[in-house]
Amino acid sequence: MSDEILTASEVSSASETPVIEFSGVSKTYPTGTHALNDVNIKINSGEFVFIVGSSGAGKSTFMKLIMREEKANTGTIKVNGFDLTNMPRKMVPKLRRTMGIVFQDFRLIPTMNVFDNVAFAMHVVGATGRVIRREASKALSKVGLGNKARFMPMQLSGGEQQRVGLARALVNSPSLIIADEPTGNVDPNMSYEIVSLLTEINKKGTTILMVTHDHNLVRDFNHRVIMLDSGKIVADTAGGDAV
């Protein structure tokens, strides 16, 4: 690989608005682990970006900083118009309401049915019952599960559970969806289906940030790719040819 980093954002229009912006960001844990080192990156509104790299490259820390689960030691981070640098703890829930999060391990509530798992995300933000019924049903239809609203999570396949997780991430119409290894616990066919759904959502204007180890998906879908290695960005390309 060339030492020169091909930066996809350099060819983006200057009029595009950054949804995520890291400036000189470094993160070292109390154990002494240097997770990120002087990271500078912009992700614009409406982009679909794959985050790739080997274990320990800094991907998890990168995502945790965006969600404000961790704080940077140096540098500034801006997400959806929020400056995370000195953000008080009471503002973190407000930040997270602007994003939807899809987890590798689904994180569905086992005692709630599919509909209620999706609706729960709306109850948290204080939506009315009428709006919840309408939007939760709409989100489940978007992921092809409108006919399984009353099923319990244990009655679903792994791929179906992940689609419930995606519906939950969508239901509050976030401007940004963070998908952390969303295909890690599903079969290859379902993996392709999940990324296809995310791509369709992206086409309607939602920014997608997806961590993955699946290089076949990265190549097949040909979105922007940011590659991390030892806490540094070593490649930033406009298509899936980075892997």
Phi and psi in degrees as a GROMACS rama.xvg file:
@    title "Ramachandran Plot"
@    xaxis  label "Phi"
@    yaxis  label "Psi"
@TYPE xy
-65.6928  150.516  SER-2
-71.3786  -20.3447  ASP-3
-79.7537  129.652  GLU-4
-90.5889  122.298  ILE-5
-84.0383  110.431  LEU-6
-96.3257  114.783  THR-7
-61.9461  -35.4084  ALA-8
-66.3362  -19.9334  SER-9
-68.7217  -23.746  GLU-10
-99.6396  3.97097  VAL-11
-79.2101  154.917  SER-12
-64.6682  140.633  SER-13
-66.7379  -18.1207  ALA-14
-80.8153  -11.2787  SER-15
-70.5741  145.571  GLU-16
-98.2258  124.917  THR-17
-65.7564  128.377  PRO-18
-87.8868  -35.2362  VAL-19
-129.874  131.527  ILE-20
-141.15  118.24  GLU-21
-106.545  130.727  PHE-22
-128.515  108.482  SER-23
60.1452  38.9506  GLY-24
-86.6825  126.873  VAL-25
-129.401  146.563  SER-26
-139.718  121.394  LYS-27
-121.995  129.759  THR-28
-82.8394  160.485  TYR-29
-56.6112  -23.6898  PRO-30
-72.5683  -11.3589  THR-31
99.1866  -2.43067  GLY-32
-70.3352  124.108  THR-33
-90.12  98.4427  HIS-34
-82.4729  -40.0295  ALA-35
-135.319  144.318  LEU-36
-134.999  104.577  ASN-37
52.8831  57.6842  ASP-38
-87.2721  129.188  VAL-39
-127.396  120.508  ASN-40
-158.191  147.403  ILE-41
-126.35  134.391  LYS-42
-120.699  119.821  ILE-43
-87.8679  161.096  ASN-44
-57.8725  131.068  SER-45
88.3492  0.975037  GLY-46
-81.5846  155.799  GLU-47
-116.209  119.131  PHE-48
-127.163  126.549  VAL-49
-88.6262  135.915  PHE-50
-108.522  118.651  ILE-51
-126.637  164.977  VAL-52
151.856  159.401  GLY-53
-71.7785  170.017  SER-54
-58.5049  134.738  SER-55
84.4696  5.27138  GLY-56
-74.3723  -22.8063  ALA-57
118.347  5.58535  GLY-58
-62.6715  -47.8136  LYS-59
-63.2526  -40.5907  SER-60
-64.6171  -41.5109  THR-61
-55.4659  -46.252  PHE-62
-69.4792  -40.1981  MET-63
-64.1313  -34.4221  LYS-64
-67.2001  -38.952  LEU-65
-64.2586  -38.5003  ILE-66
-85.2988  -2.02357  MET-67
62.5315  31.6745  ARG-68
-77.2669  -25.1565  GLU-69
-130.035  158.325  GLU-70
-112.566  141.864  LYS-71
-71.6507  150.237  ALA-72
-79.0154  -38.2981  ASN-73
-140.433  159.42  THR-74
92.1267  178.619  GLY-75
-124.095  146.85  THR-76
-130.572  129.586  ILE-77
-124.041  131.74  LYS-78
-136.167  122.964  VAL-79
50.3888  39.1227  ASN-80
85.4248  -3.40881  GLY-81
-95.2528  136.893  PHE-82
-93.3575  111.029  ASP-83
-83.5396  -7.05439  LEU-84
-56.0425  -52.2972  THR-85
-124.344  32.9231  ASN-86
-64.4936  126.34  MET-87
-67.0794  150.653  PRO-88
-55.6048  -34.816  ARG-89
-66.2268  -16.9817  LYS-90
-89.1251  -13.3999  MET-91
-60.552  -44.4748  VAL-92
-58.3934  -36.0459  PRO-93
-65.2952  -41.0873  LYS-94
-59.15  -48.0875  LEU-95
-68.6565  -20.7281  ARG-96
-71.4942  -14.209  ARG-97
-88.5258  -0.599158  THR-98
-132.224  152.27  MET-99
-109.995  142.261  GLY-100
-123.713  129  ILE-101
-113.882  123.06  VAL-102
-100.458  154.313  PHE-103
-62.6555  -38.8775  GLN-104
-97.4463  22.1363  ASP-105
70.5009  -53.4455  PHE-106
56.1976  43.1077  ARG-107
-82.8543  153.266  LEU-108
-85.5152  112.937  ILE-109
-65.114  -22.8132  PRO-110
-89.6406  -0.621035  THR-111
-110.324  145.236  MET-112
-74.8931  176.673  ASN-113
-57.8519  -48.7601  VAL-114
-58.1349  -46.6886  PHE-115
-68.6743  -30.6533  ASP-116
-62.1001  -41.3663  ASN-117
-73.1788  -43.0685  VAL-118
-63.3551  -29.8391  ALA-119
-55.8771  -37.8197  PHE-120
-63.4272  -26.9811  ALA-121
-85.1814  -34.4463  MET-122
-58.4229  -38.6132  HIS-123
-59.4899  -34.7958  VAL-124
-95.097  6.51037  VAL-125
80.9091  25.241  GLY-126
-69.1253  153.369  ALA-127
-75.998  160.598  THR-128
-58.9219  -39.7012  GLY-129
-64.5506  -44.0081  ARG-130
-66.6307  -40.1361  VAL-131
-60.5478  -47.4208  ILE-132
-60.5364  -42.5203  ARG-133
-68.2674  -49.7599  ARG-134
-74.5861  -36.2756  GLU-135
-65.5988  -41.6494  ALA-136
-63.3012  -41.1477  SER-137
-64.2603  -42.5008  LYS-138
-64.5975  -40.655  ALA-139
-66.9897  -35.8742  LEU-140
-64.7934  -38.2482  SER-141
-61.1531  -32.1769  LYS-142
-100.378  11.76  VAL-143
76.5226  26.3179  GLY-144
-123.55  23.6513  LEU-145
-60.4739  -25.9697  GLY-146
-89.9219  2.85846  ASN-147
-122.711  25.3717  LYS-148
-60.1565  -31.9458  ALA-149
-97.4889  4.10021  ARG-150
-73.9253  152.532  PHE-151
-89.1699  153.084  MET-152
-52.2049  -38.189  PRO-153
-67.4204  -14.3314  MET-154
-88.528  -2.385  GLN-155
-105.342  154.873  LEU-156
-73.3494  168.463  SER-157
-59.064  -41.5546  GLY-158
-64.7262  -39.061  GLY-159
-67.1618  -39.3261  GLU-160
-62.2692  -38.1265  GLN-161
-67.655  -33.6592  GLN-162
-68.826  -32.4423  ARG-163
-63.1278  -42.581  VAL-164
-60.1922  -37.2609  GLY-165
-68.8857  -41.2357  LEU-166
-60.4589  -40.8245  ALA-167
-62.8904  -39.4794  ARG-168
-67.9413  -29.9522  ALA-169
-82.9628  -25.0814  LEU-170
-62.4612  -28.4715  VAL-171
-95.1684  15.8653  ASN-172
50.5437  55.8065  SER-173
-71.4065  155.419  PRO-174
-81.4356  -16.4284  SER-175
-137.087  131.689  LEU-176
-115.613  127.533  ILE-177
-106.424  118.84  ILE-178
-116.043  109.441  ALA-179
-97.751  98.4886  ASP-180
50.801  52.1608  GLU-181
-67.554  -14.4552  PRO-182
-104.582  7.45122  THR-183
-65.7811  -25.6096  GLY-184
-117.176  22.7069  ASN-185
-128.342  163.777  VAL-186
-75.1741  167.025  ASP-187
-57.2011  -40.1534  PRO-188
-63.7967  -43.1719  ASN-189
-69.5846  -33.0712  MET-190
-57.0793  -46.3736  SER-191
-62.6453  -40.5425  TYR-192
-65.4015  -41.1025  GLU-193
-62.3556  -45.6951  ILE-194
-70.0151  -32.3631  VAL-195
-62.3157  -42.0528  SER-196
-62.9495  -44.1346  LEU-197
-62.0323  -37.5053  LEU-198
-65.8196  -40.7155  THR-199
-64.3851  -40.0683  GLU-200
-63.2671  -41.1758  ILE-201
-62.3931  -37.5014  ASN-202
-62.6945  -21.4238  LYS-203
-91.9328  5.99325  LYS-204
112.722  -7.88109  GLY-205
-79.3403  132.661  THR-206
-75.3679  133.086  THR-207
-119.948  130.005  ILE-208
-123.538  116.392  LEU-209
-128.127  122.376  MET-210
-85.8471  134.618  VAL-211
-153.633  153.236  THR-212
-104.21  -4.25242  HIS-213
-87.4313  95.9018  ASP-214
-68.1675  -25.6238  HIS-215
-64.5701  -41.9406  ASN-216
-62.6486  -42.8211  LEU-217
-59.7973  -44.8689  VAL-218
-69.0537  -41.3224  ARG-219
-67.3744  -36.8516  ASP-220
-93.6538  -16.3222  PHE-221
56.3477  41.55  ASN-222
-93.5367  176.253  HIS-223
-59.2986  142.657  ARG-224
-127.49  126.618  VAL-225
-110.585  122.685  ILE-226
-108.454  127.647  MET-227
-105.766  144.513  LEU-228
-150.087  122.666  ASP-229
52.6982  40.27  SER-230
80.2252  7.47448  GLY-231
-123.717  151.48  LYS-232
-81.402  118.252  ILE-233
-107.044  -11.9258  VAL-234
-157.781  145.566  ALA-235
-147.316  99.1225  ASP-236
-120.902  156.892  THR-237
-78.6855  -12.101  ALA-238
-140.353  -176.853  GLY-239
-78.4814  9.31784  GLY-240
-80.5474  6.01255  ASP-241
-76.7341  -16.4937  ALA-242
